[in-house]
């Protein structure tokens, strides 16, 4: 959850400032790896006989993975929509191509930041439903 929270925070600030961030992408990939690890750990705990206090925990766990995967698909679609607005990328001069690349990256960052915010929200709910926060 911390990795996704950090990626969401970094992405939110960078996106609101309209500043593409290379570090956001590194943080995002680490956060996504953490999600995969958490799902694998959850499956291992389930197989070993551990049960959460609330059955909703399973739904939240699966939803986190689904949001991560759907966000990636939406990122690709967002980039494509930006490119579809341009008739011929090769006809653009270098400054226009750089501006287009910036718009694509910012759009992708926006989509992935929203995805990480959803993952954080779902992870908090999953932790609460498992009794991990004493709630």
N, C-alpha and C positions, 0 to 999 in steps of 0.2 A: 504494500500500500504506500509506503514511503517513497519508493521509486516513482510510482505513478503520480503521487502528490508533487514531487519535485519536478517531474516532466510537465505536469499540468500548470504548475506555477510559473516555471520558466517560459513555457509556451504562451501562456496568457499574457505575461508582461511583454514578451517579444512581439506577439501578434498585435496587442493594443498599441504598441509603439511603431508598428509597421516596419519592424527590423528583422529580416531573416536571421536565423540563428543556427549555426552549425551545431552548437552544443545541444540544442533542443533535440536534434535527431539522434545524437548519441544517448542522451537521457531517455528518449522515447524507446529506443531499441533495448536498453537495459530494463526499462519498465516492462516491456513486452516479454522479455525473457523471464522476468520475475513472475509475471502472470502465468506463463506456461509451467514454471516450477511450482507455483502454488497449486495449480490444478493437478499436476502430477502428485504432489504431496497429499492433496485432498483425496485423490483416488487411492493412494497407498494407505492412508488412514482408514478409508472406507473398507478396503479389502482386509485390513488387519482387525476389523471389528469395531472401530471407534465410530460412534454415532453422535451427530450434533444434537443439541437440545431441541432444535426446531427444524422441521423438514424443509422449511423455506431456504435453509442454508444451501441445499443442493441447487435450487433454482438460481440463487445469487451466484454461486460458483460457476455454473454453466453460462449465466448471463454475462459474467465478466469476460470469459473467453469469447463469447459471441460478439460482444461489443468491440473487443480488440480486433477480431477478424473483419467485422463489418466496417469498422473505421478505416481499415486498410483499403477495402474495396471502394469506399466513398472517397478516399484520398485520390485514388487513381481517376475516378470519375470527375472529381473537382478539377484536376489538372487538365483532363481532356476537354472539359467545358471551356476552360480558359483558352486552350489552343484552338478550339472550334470557332472562336470569335475572330480568329485571324485567318485570312484567306491563304496567304503564302508566307510562311515563316522565313523562307530563304530570301524573299524580296525585301524583308525588313533590314534596315541598316543596323549596325552593331549596337547603337544606343537603344533602338526600339526592341531588339532581341533581348538585351539586358533587362529592359523594363518588363518585357513579357515574362522572362524567367523569374524576376522578382515577384510578379503577380501570381505566378504558378506556385512558387514556394510559399508565399504568404497564405494563399488559399489552402494549400495542403497543410500548413501549420495550424490554421484555424480548425480544419476538420479533425486533425489528430489531437489537438488540444481539447476539443469538446469530447472526443472519445476518452481521453485520459481522465477528464473530470467525471465522466460517467463511471469509469472503472473505479475511481476513488470512492464515489458515492456507493456503488454496489459493494465494494470491499468493506466499507464501514458497516453496511447493512448485513453483509455476510458474517462479519465478526460479531456483530450484536446478536444475530440469530443463533450463533454457535455458543453464545454465552462468554465470548472472549473479552468483553468489555465490562462484564459485571452488570449488564443492563437487564 
